[in-house]
Amino acid sequence: MHGDGFGASRTVAGEVVFNTAMAGYVESLTDPSYRGQILVLTYPLIGNYGVPAPRAAGSIDGPFESGRIQVQGLVVQHYVAVPSHHSSARSLGDWLAQEDVPGVAGIDTRTLTRRLREHGTMRGWLAPARLDAAEVRAQADERDMRAGIFLEVAPREPVRHEGGPLEVLVVDAGAKDNIVRSLLARGASVTRAPWHCDLAPLAARADGVLIGNGPGDPKDLGPLIARIRSLLAAYRRPVFGVCLGNQILCLAAGGDTYKLPYGHRGVNQPVRDLRTGRCYVTSQNHGYAVHDGSLPAGWQPWFVNVNDGSNEGIRSMADPYFSVQFHPEASPGPQDTAFLFDDFLRLAGAMKA
């Protein structure tokens, strides 16, 4: 497919994935779950409200979900170079160029997304048209999507965010900043720890543990799975997993995960709570899922995807351990399931008392 380049002019490779949101490209581009991937936005008008000014170093202010653009490249149908919004400080193209990320416009993203849905997530390349296929493959920058990708998106050492009296440990293998913001907004203090550090002493001081989202295959995080398994054997306070955290909790408990044909990408994924029968519309971005039949004794499915029947959450019947595959912290939305943070902190507070 041929289009008009904007942003940086360089050659990249990566998994090609799509997102169906009508707004929120700033949040998507900075989401660590997209690290190393080429992102296709299906909404046809991108860049029209620009990009806010860079945030201060060390800040977790929104709408950014991390401190940098995480995607390898961006594919859109129509790019707006002259934005209009009261908080816009630069164009999307300028932002991409500043962070050395290439983009291409003029692509029929509907056709491309249908191809991905029919054939599954595929490796792709984004390159200047002057290069032939051999040059593209030789020159393309590509991220290590195994262990290396998780080191790129995690902090180097634990980071403390002061809030209220409840203490929450967030295990970070690429967690979105809005997970931390959601906890702080509800009166908790947060310690954000990299997945590769010693979690046991940090968990001992926490009233609850949240395992965050991230990119890649959860089975490539063997050391984290082992740490969470050890934690579950001794920790009797709430453990809450989000997205990748759902898969990590499943594997730590003894279950299994598998790769979805094309993943769940977008902000309109319906899920049903198997306890109440109530349905919610959720934001999702993942390529792997929990295998329901692999759950060990004492664990049960919690949510199910209404579209394809895949797992969307699990819970322990004996301990306060639970997780969801979707994003309750989603911003700009939907926010149907944000109450899960309230439930998690309410349970942590009750058990602390």
C-alpha positions in Angstrom: 0.0 0.0 0.0 1.3 3.5 -0.9 0.6 6.7 0.8 2.1 10.1 1.8 4.7 10.1 4.6 4.6 12.4 7.6 6.6 12.5 10.9 10.0 10.9 10.7 11.4 9.4 7.5 12.9 6.1 8.3 12.3 2.4 7.9 10.6 0.3 10.6 9.2 -3.2 11.1 6.7 -4.7 13.5 3.4 -6.4 14.1 0.6 -4.5 12.4 -2.3 -3.9 14.7 -5.4 -1.7 14.6 -7.5 0.4 16.9 -11.1 1.4 16.3 -11.3 4.5 18.6 -12.8 7.7 17.2 -10.6 9.8 19.6 -7.6 9.2 21.8 -4.6 8.9 19.4 -2.3 10.7 21.9 -3.2 8.0 24.5 -2.8 5.2 22.1 0.5 6.3 20.7 2.0 6.5 24.2 0.4 3.2 25.5 3.3 0.8 26.3 1.1 -2.1 25.2 1.8 -0.9 21.6 5.6 -0.9 22.0 7.2 -2.3 18.9 4.0 -2.4 16.8 2.8 -0.5 13.7 -0.5 1.0 14.7 -3.4 1.4 12.2 -6.1 3.8 13.2 -9.4 3.0 11.6 -11.1 6.3 12.3 -10.5 8.3 9.1 -9.7 11.8 10.6 -6.5 11.8 12.6 -4.5 14.8 13.9 -7.4 17.2 13.9 -7.1 18.2 17.6 -3.3 18.2 17.7 -1.1 17.2 20.6 -0.6 18.9 24.0 2.7 20.3 25.1 5.3 17.9 26.5 4.8 17.2 30.2 7.5 17.8 32.7 10.2 15.1 33.3 9.0 12.6 35.9 5.3 13.7 35.6 2.5 11.3 35.0 0.1 14.0 33.8 -2.5 13.0 31.2 -3.5 12.6 28.5 -0.2 10.8 27.9 0.1 7.2 29.0 3.9 7.2 29.2 6.8 9.5 28.7 7.3 8.8 25.0 5.6 7.5 21.8 5.7 3.7 22.0 4.6 2.6 18.5 7.0 1.8 15.7 5.0 3.6 13.1 1.5 5.0 12.5 -0.9 4.4 9.6 -3.9 6.7 9.0 -6.4 7.4 6.2 -6.5 11.2 6.4 -3.9 13.2 8.4 -4.8 16.8 9.5 -1.6 18.9 9.5 -3.3 22.1 10.9 -5.0 21.1 14.1 -7.6 23.1 16.1 -8.0 22.6 19.9 -7.4 24.9 22.9 -4.8 22.6 24.4 -2.9 21.9 21.2 0.7 23.0 21.2 2.0 21.1 18.1 0.8 19.0 15.3 0.8 15.2 15.3 3.3 15.2 12.5 5.7 17.5 14.4 5.4 15.2 17.5 6.2 12.1 15.5 9.2 13.8 13.9 10.5 14.9 17.2 10.4 11.3 18.5 11.7 9.8 15.2 8.5 7.9 14.5 7.3 7.5 10.9 3.7 7.9 9.8 1.9 7.3 6.5 -1.4 8.9 5.4 -3.7 8.2 2.4 -4.0 4.5 3.3 -7.4 2.7 3.0 -7.3 1.7 6.7 -10.7 -0.1 6.4 -9.3 -2.5 3.8 -6.1 -3.0 5.8 -8.0 -3.7 9.0 -10.3 -6.2 7.2 -7.1 -8.0 5.9 -5.8 -8.2 9.5 -9.1 -9.5 10.7 -9.2 -12.2 8.0 -5.6 -13.3 8.1 -4.6 -12.4 11.7 -1.9 -10.1 13.0 1.0 -9.9 10.5 4.5 -8.5 10.4 4.7 -5.4 8.4 7.2 -2.8 7.2 6.8 1.0 6.8 9.4 2.5 4.5 10.2 5.3 2.0 9.0 4.3 -1.5 12.5 4.8 -2.9 13.7 1.6 -1.2 13.1 -1.9 -2.7 12.0 -4.8 -0.7 15.5 -6.1 0.0 16.6 -2.7 1.3 13.5 -2.4 3.4 14.2 -5.7 5.2 17.9 -4.9 5.6 17.4 -1.4 7.0 14.2 -1.8 9.1 14.4 -1.0 12.8 12.6 -3.7 14.8 12.1 -4.2 18.5 12.9 -7.4 20.4 9.4 -8.6 21.2 10.5 -11.1 23.7 12.3 -10.3 27.0 13.8 -7.1 25.6 10.5 -5.3 25.0 9.5 -5.6 28.7 12.8 -4.0 29.8 12.1 -1.1 27.5 8.7 -0.2 29.0 9.4 -0.8 32.7 10.9 1.8 35.1 14.5 1.1 36.1 13.6 1.2 39.8 10.6 1.7 42.1 8.9 5.1 41.9 6.8 6.4 44.8 3.6 8.5 44.3 2.2 9.9 47.6 -1.6 9.9 48.0 -3.8 8.6 50.8 -3.5 6.1 53.6 -4.0 2.9 51.5 -0.7 1.6 50.0 -0.9 -0.1 46.6 2.0 -1.8 44.8 1.7 -1.6 41.0 3.8 -4.2 39.2 5.0 -2.5 36.0 5.7 -4.4 32.8 4.4 -1.6 30.7 1.6 -0.2 32.8 -0.3 2.8 31.6 0.0 6.0 33.6 -3.7 6.2 34.0 -3.7 3.1 36.1 -1.6 5.1 38.7 -3.7 8.2 38.2 -6.9 6.2 38.8 -5.5 4.9 42.1 -4.3 8.3 43.2 -7.6 9.9 42.4 -9.3 7.4 44.8 -7.0 8.3 47.7 -4.3 5.6 47.5 -0.6 6.0 47.6 1.2 4.0 44.9 4.6 2.4 44.6 5.3 1.6 41.0 7.8 -1.2 40.8 9.5 -2.7 37.7 8.5 -6.3 37.1 12.1 -7.5 37.4 12.7 -6.2 41.0 12.3 -8.1 44.2 8.5 -7.7 44.8 8.2 -9.5 48.1 9.4 -6.7 50.5 7.4 -4.1 48.6 4.2 -6.3 48.7 4.7 -6.8 52.5 4.2 -3.1 53.0 1.2 -2.8 50.6 -2.5 -3.1 51.3 -3.0 -4.4 47.8 -1.1 -5.4 44.6 -2.1 -4.4 41.1 -0.4 -6.2 38.1 -0.6 -3.8 35.2 -0.8 -4.1 31.5 2.1 -4.3 29.0 3.1 -5.6 25.5 4.0 -9.0 24.1 3.6 -12.6 25.1 3.0 -13.1 28.9 4.9 -16.4 28.7 8.1 -14.4 27.9 7.8 -13.0 31.5 8.9 -16.2 33.2 10.7 -14.5 36.1 7.6 -12.3 36.9 5.3 -15.3 36.7 7.5 -17.1 39.3 7.5 -14.0 41.5 3.7 -13.7 41.4 3.3 -17.4 42.1 5.5 -17.0 45.2 3.4 -14.0 46.2 0.1 -15.9 45.9 1.4 -18.5 48.2 1.9 -16.1 51.1 0.0 -12.9 50.4 -3.5 -12.7 51.8 -4.5 -9.2 50.7 -6.1 -8.2 47.4 -4.3 -8.9 44.1 -5.8 -7.2 41.0 -4.6 -7.8 37.4 -5.3 -5.6 34.4 -4.9 -6.8 30.8 -1.4 -8.4 30.8 -1.9 -8.7 34.5 -4.9 -11.1 33.8 -2.7 -13.4 31.8 0.2 -13.2 34.4 -2.2 -14.0 37.2 -3.6 -17.0 35.3 -0.1 -18.4 34.5 1.1 -17.9 38.1 -2.0 -19.8 39.4 -1.2 -22.7 37.0 -3.4 -21.9 34.0 -2.5 -21.3 30.4 -2.7 -18.6 27.7 -2.9 -18.6 23.9 -2.4 -16.2 21.1 -5.6 -14.7 19.6 -5.9 -14.7 15.8 -5.9 -10.9 15.5 -6.4 -9.7 19.1 -8.9 -7.4 20.6 -8.2 -3.8 19.6 -10.5 -0.9 20.3 -12.9 0.8 22.6 -16.1 -1.0 21.8 -15.6 -4.6 23.1 -18.6 -5.9 24.9 -18.0 -8.2 28.0 -20.5 -9.9 30.3 -20.1 -10.4 34.1 -20.8 -14.1 34.6 -22.0 -13.6 38.1 -24.6 -11.0 37.4 -25.2 -11.3 33.7 -24.7 -7.5 33.3 -22.8 -6.4 30.1 -20.3 -3.6 29.8 -18.6 -1.9 26.9 -14.8 -1.9 27.3 -11.5 -0.7 25.9 -9.1 -3.5 25.0 -5.6 -3.9 23.5 -4.2 -7.4 23.7 -3.1 -10.2 21.5 -3.2 -13.1 24.0 -6.0 -14.5 26.2 -6.5 -16.8 29.1 -7.6 -20.4 28.3 -10.7 -21.0 30.4 -10.3 -24.8 30.5 -6.8 -24.5 31.9 -7.8 -22.7 35.1 -6.9 -24.8 38.2 -9.3 -25.9 40.9 -10.4 -22.9 43.0 -10.4 -20.5 40.1 -13.2 -19.5 37.8 -13.9 -17.3 34.8 -15.3 -13.9 35.8 -16.0 -12.0 32.5 -16.5 -13.3 29.0 -16.2 -11.5 25.6 -19.7 -11.3 24.1 -18.3 -11.3 20.5 -16.1 -14.4 20.5 -16.6 -16.1 23.9 -13.0 -15.6 25.0 -12.0 -15.0 28.6 -12.1 -11.5 29.9 -11.3 -12.0 33.6 -10.7 -14.6 36.3 -11.1 -14.8 40.1 -10.1 -17.0 43.0 -13.0 -18.5 45.0 -10.9 -18.8 48.1 -8.6 -15.7 48.1 -9.0 -12.0 47.2 -7.2 -12.5 43.8 -9.0 -11.4 40.6 -8.2 -9.8 37.2 -9.7 -8.5 34.0 -8.5 -8.6 30.4 -10.0 -5.1 29.6 -9.0 -1.6 30.7 -11.1 -0.1 33.5 -8.8 2.9 33.5 -9.5 3.6 29.8 -9.2 7.3 28.8 -11.0 8.9 27.0 -13.2 5.9 27.6 -15.5 4.0 27.9 -15.5 4.2 31.7 -18.2 1.6 32.3 -15.9 -0.6 34.5 -14.0 2.1 36.4 -15.9 0.9 39.5 -13.4 -2.0 39.6 -10.8 0.3 41.1 -13.3 1.3 43.8 -14.1 -2.3 44.6 -10.3 -3.1 44.7 -9.5 -0.3 47.1 -12.7 -0.9 49.2 -11.6 -4.5 49.7 -8.0 -3.5 50.5 -9.3 -1.0 53.1 -11.6 -3.5 54.7 -8.9 -6.1 55.0 -6.5 -3.6 56.4 -9.0 -2.6 59.0 
